[in-house]
């Protein structure tokens, strides 16, 4: 995921505090991390994955 590039692992704290890290990107990362994943009821039963019933609700920070 491009949004999290450089923000994982041992250097995450330094990357978060770096001068090049914009408030806009920080906000986008926080919205992503605090998003809600909603899985609706299946439309048909069986061994079938209906990807359309999964959605991500963004957190309006």
NUTILUM-893171 format. One record per residue (C-alpha): x, y, z; residue number from 1. Coordinates in nm, 4 decimals, padded with zeros to 6 digits. Each point is the difference from the previous one (the first is absolute). Layout:
REM residues N
> X	Y	Z	bator
> X	Y	Z	NUM
...
//
This chain:
REM residues 61
> X	Y	Z	bator
> 00.0000	00.0000	00.0000	1
> 00.1568	00.3256	-00.1178	2
> -00.1550	00.2040	00.2807	3
> 00.2007	-00.1911	00.2615	4
> 00.3336	-00.0007	-00.1881	5
> 00.2763	00.0859	00.2457	6
> -00.2363	-00.0021	00.2979	7
> 00.0476	-00.3593	00.1079	8
> 00.2778	-00.1735	00.1860	9
> 00.2764	00.1407	00.2155	10
> 00.0125	00.3387	-00.1766	11
> -00.3717	00.0768	00.0284	12
> 00.0303	00.2474	00.2888	13
> 00.2746	00.1984	-00.1740	14
> -00.1926	00.0013	-00.3299	15
> -00.3154	00.1267	00.1746	16
> 00.1971	00.2900	00.1531	17
> 00.2042	00.0814	-00.3115	18
> -00.0233	00.3465	-00.1575	19
> -00.1185	-00.1513	-00.3296	20
> -00.3052	-00.1598	00.1636	21
> -00.2950	00.2279	-00.0702	22
> -00.3045	00.0435	00.2205	23
> -00.2120	-00.1086	-00.2967	24
> 00.1811	-00.3351	-00.0155	25
> -00.0169	-00.0448	00.3786	26
> -00.3751	00.0592	-00.0175	27
> -00.0360	-00.2516	-00.2853	28
> 00.1971	-00.2625	00.1946	29
> -00.2134	00.0504	00.3119	30
> -00.3237	-00.0198	-00.2025	31
> 00.1229	-00.3257	-00.1539	32
> 00.1054	-00.1512	00.3327	33
> -00.3268	00.0902	00.1719	34
> -00.2319	-00.0992	-00.2847	35
> -00.2812	-00.2409	00.0631	36
> -00.0382	-00.3152	-00.2060	37
> -00.3635	-00.1004	-00.0525	38
> -00.0932	-00.3455	-00.1291	39
> -00.3650	-00.0298	-00.1005	40
> -00.2021	-00.3209	00.0034	41
> 00.0733	-00.2409	-00.2872	42
> -00.2427	00.0076	-00.2906	43
> 00.0370	-00.3712	-00.0661	44
> 00.1247	-00.2903	00.2072	45
> 00.2803	-00.2395	-00.0751	46
> 00.3689	00.0174	-00.0728	47
> -00.0166	00.3305	-00.1781	48
> 00.1635	00.3310	00.0918	49
> -00.2076	00.3055	-00.0858	50
> 00.2521	00.2849	00.0102	51
> -00.2757	00.2557	-00.0634	52
> -00.1315	-00.0488	00.3534	53
> 00.3227	00.1368	00.1543	54
> 00.0518	00.3732	00.0347	55
> 00.2298	00.2345	00.1899	56
> -00.1616	00.2911	00.1808	57
> 00.2471	00.2870	00.0331	58
> 00.0364	00.1773	00.3317	59
> -00.0529	00.3752	-00.0511	60
> 00.2909	00.1360	00.2074	61
//
